[in-house]
């Protein structure tokens, strides 16, 4: 029994490290997306990113002979995590600064906690309720301050992006014991490439130069390729609400990159609203020390087919 408990703890630790590595990657790529969007329209950047993500994902899937995913999982994963999140984020960042976008993303952990209670039947506590109230108050302050720096439509797109990502996280958690991380990644990303290929019907795709294209490819390879695998690996081993806690680091990393690389500054209203949102998110999603291990992706089925988990 002690051996089994130790194995479960090691599995959760690996999941935690995978989530942290993914969050740093996404914080950097989120801020740098603002640079690419100065030269590429939203749907074109999304298409290039997701297309660049396919090679590492397909290579890993080929090695592990892991491709198929039931349609009942494929459609919600693609609609929320690989299509909705990127489309809404790009549309929002076209109209807002990277720092504002990063602050809005701070509400995602609260939404994850809400969705986990509603759909995964996680227990609703007074702490979660207080955290939600705090986060909503912070979002209101943030929206009030953002009126001076961006359009209301951009703010709406950024909130929709956060909601899409929250739904994707909870869906991934709910099916983590049925499918592998690659199964939850390869076909949803492939489907998003097909969907974004229709972008020229709605936006004017224009040559953006070699630099922006190289940046978009790098964002896709690391931020939409390898990072998706490590994220799905992590959330299959860590409770959804706890994964939401770690997600609080994404806005922090993105803000630092926006400040250092883009020269953006944060006003006092934005700082106040973002701080209250993050505080509410921590309060709503924190579960304390590692008290229990999350169920992992099914190991027996992977080993039987000769594959290895990522």
N, C-alpha and C positions, 0 to 999 in steps of 0.2 A: 504493500500500500504506500509506504514511504517512497519507493522507487517510482510509482505511478504519479504521486504528487509532485516529486521532483521533476519528472518529465513534463508534466502539465505546466509547472512554473517556468521551465526553460522554454517551452513553446510560447508562452505568453510574453516572455522577455524578448524572444526573437520578433514577435509581432510588434511589440512596442518600439524596438529599434527600427524596424521597417517603416513604421508610421512616422517616426521622427525624421528619418532620412527623406521620406517623401515630402513631408511638410516643408523642410528647408528648400528642397527642389522647387516646390510649387510657389513658395514665397518669392524666390528669385524670378521664376518664369512669369509669375503674375505681373510683377512690376515691369519687367522687360517687354511684356506684351504691349504696353503703352507706346514703346518706341516703334515696334513693328506696325502698330495701327496708325502711325503718322504717315505711312506710305502704302499700306494695304487696307482694303475694306474688310469689314468684320468677317464676312463669309469666306473671303479668300484666305485670310489668315487661319481661320478654323480649318479650311480644307487642307492647306499646306501642313499645318501642325499635325493633323490626324493622319495624313498620308505619310509624313515622316515618322510617325509613331509605329506604323505597321511593320517595317523591317525587323526591329528587335522583338516585337511581339510575335510575329510569325515565325521567327527563328526559334524562339523559346517554345512556341507551340509545336513546331515540327520536331524538336528534340524530345519533347515529352508526349508526342502523339496526342495532343489535347486541342481539339478544335470545336467540337459540337457543343451547342447550348440550346436547350429547349426554347421555343419561341416565347413561352410564357415568362421566361426570365430575360430573354434577349431584348424584347421590346421595351420593358420598363427601364432596364439598365441603360440602353442606348438613349432613350428619350430624356432621361434625367442627367446621367453622368457624362456621356460622350457627345451629346447634341445640345441639350438644353443649357447645361452649364457653360459651355464654350461660346455658344451663340449669344446668350444673354450677357456674359461677361465682356465679350468683345464689343457688343453694342453699347454697353454701359461705359466701358473705358474710352470709347470714341467720344463720349460726351462728358466725361469726368476725369479727374486726375487719378493717377495710380494710388495716391495716398487715400483719397476718398473711397475708391473701390476697395482698398485693403480694410478700411474701417468698417465698411458695410459688410464685408465677409465675416467680421467678428460676430455677427448674429447667427451664423450657421450652426455653431454648437448648441445654441438654445433651440433652434428648429430641430436639430437631431434629437435632443432630449424630448421635445414635444412629440415628434413622430415615433420615437421609441416607446413612449407611453401609449400612444394611440394604436400603433400597429404591432408592436412586439410585446405589448402587455407588461412593460416594465412598470414598477411601482411608482405612483405619483406621490411625492412627498412635499412637505411644506417648503423645503429648501428649493426644490424644482420650481414651485409656484413663485417663490420670492425671486428666484433667478430670472424667470420669464418676465416678471413685472419690471425688474431692473433693466433687463435688456430692451424691453419695449420703450421704457422711458429714455434710455440712451439712444435708441434709434430715432425717437422723436426729436431729441436735441440735435442729433446728427443731421436729420433731414432739414431741420430749421436752419442750421448753419450752412448746409450744402446749397441752399437756394442762391447763395451769393457766388458760388463757384461752378455750378453746373446746372444743367437743365433737370427739371423734375422727371422727364422721361428717362434720362440717364440713370437717375437714382432708382427708378422703378426697375429698369433692366438689371441693375446690380442686385437688388433685393430678389428678383426672380432667379438670378444666377445662384445666390446663396440658398434659396429654397430648393432649387434643382439638385444642388450638391448634397444637401441634407437628406433629401429623399433617396438619392443614389446610395449614400452611406448606409441608411437603414435597410434598404433593399438588399445590399450586399451582405449586411450582417445577417439578415433573415435566411439567406440561402447559402451562407458560408459553409455549412456542414453537408451540403448536397453537391456542390460543384467545386472545382479547383479555381485558384486565382486566375489562371490563364483562360479557363473557360468563361469566366465572368468578364474577361477583357477583350479577347481577340475578335470575336464576332461583333460586339457592340462598337468597337473602334472601326471595324471594317464597314459596318452599316453607316456610321457617321460620315465616313469618307464619301460614300455614295450619295447621302443626303446633301452634304455641303457642295458636291459637284454641281448641283443645280443652282448654286449661288449667282452665277451670271444672269439668271433670269430675273433676279431681284436687285442686284447691285452691279455697278460698273467696275468690273475687274480691270485693273490697269497695271502696266509694268511698273514695279516698284523699285527696280534696281537690284543689283547683286547683293548688296549688304542686307537689306530687309529680308530678302528671300533666304539668305544663309541664316539669319537670326531666327526666322520662322521655322526653318528646318531643325535648328538646334533646340528651339522651344518644344517642338513636337517630339524629337527623338528622346529627350530626357524628361520633359514635363508631361507629355501625353503618351509616351511609350513605356519606358522602364518604370516610371513612377506609378503608373496604373497597376502594374503587376505587384509592386511592393505595397501599395495601398490595400489592394484586395487581399494580399497575403496577411497584412496586419489586422484588418478589421475582422477577418475570420478567426482571429485568436484573441482579440481584445473586445470587451463589451462596447456596444455602440456609443453609450454615453461617455465612456472614458476616451474613446477615439475622438469625441467632440471636444474634450478637454485639450488634447494635444493639438487639435485644429486651431486653437487660439493662437498658436505660434505663427500661423500663416500670415495674418495681418501684421504681426510684429516684424517678421522677416521682410515682407513686402514694403512696409514703411521704411525700414532701414535702407533697402535697395533704392526705393524712390528718392530718398534723401541723398544718398551717396552718389547714385548713378544719374539721376534725373534732375537733381537740384530742387526737388519739390519741398515745400514747407507745410506744416500743419497748423491751422489756426486754433485759437483757444476753444471755439465751439466744437470743432472737429475732434480735438484732443479730449474734451470733456465727454462728448457723446460716445466716442470710441472707447474711452476708459470705462464708462458705465456699462456699455454693451459687453465688454470683455469680462468685467466683474460679474455681471449677471450670467454670462455664459459659464464662467467657472463655478458659480454657485449652483446653477441648474444641472451641470453635468458631472461635477466631481463626485466620485464615489469612495474616496478615501484610498488607503493603501491597497496593494494587490491582494484582495481578500479571496478571490476565486478565479479560477482559470476559465477562459472562454472555450467553448467547443471548437475544435480545430477542423480544418477541411478533412474530409474522409481520407484516411491514409491507406486503408486496406485496398480500396478500389484503384488508387494510383499505383500501388506496389504490384497489384495483380496484373496491371497492363504494362509493367516495366518502366513506368514513368517516375519522375521525381518531382516533389513539390518545389516551387520557386523559393 
